[in-house]
Amino acid sequence: MPTPRRISRPTTAFRPGGFQAVGGALAGTAAVVALTGCAAPKYQEHVCSRGEYPVLQVNGPGGDCVANGGEPPAGYTRYPEGEVPQQVNGKWDVYWSTRTLDEDGNVIDLPDVY
């Protein structure tokens, strides 16, 4: 019986070069993302829930959230305009963590005892 000179492969045969091309493309994409600084957006936690605004404790370290349209409870006041903290650890949240307002509306430093 004669030995065939050629053995033909089926057209669906495994071709190792195809995986190398896919791997290279994925590695290239990962490098572009890493070098350009593209990343998932940073999550920022809000000080109050939707439909609320933050208020500051007079002469104290506390704060609370009040429904929009409502008045602050006794012992609390609104933050000065333009200085309302919106995000936890944001500029104004950090600023007001060491200060408060007195009963006359003056900014005062919080004592270290708090």
Residue, then its C-alpha position, 0 to 999 in steps of 0.5 A: m500500500p502506498t504512503p500518501r505524500r501529503i496529509s491535508r489538514p482539516t480547515t478547522a485545525f488549531r493554529p497557534g499563531g492566532f492566539q499570539a495575535v490576540g494576546g499581543a493585542l490585549a497586552g497592547t491595550a492594557a499598556v495604553v490604558a496604563l500609560t495614558g492614565c485611563a482608569a475607572p472614575k473615582y467614586q465620590e460619596h455625597v455628604c447628604s442624600r438626594g433631596e437633602y442639604p447639609v447643616l452645621q452644629v452651632n458651637g459644636p463638631g456635628g452636622d446633619c442633613v435636612a430635607n430641601g425646603g426645610e429649616p435646620p433644627a434648633g442648634y444647627t445652622r446653614y453653612p456659609e454660601g459657597e462653603v457647603p460641603q458636597q462630597v465626603n473628604g472634599k475641600w469644604d468637608v475637610y475645612w469644616s471638620t476643624r471649624t464651626l460657627d458660633e451663635d453670631g455666625n462667626v467662624i471659630d476653630l473647634p477645641d481639641v477636646y472634640 
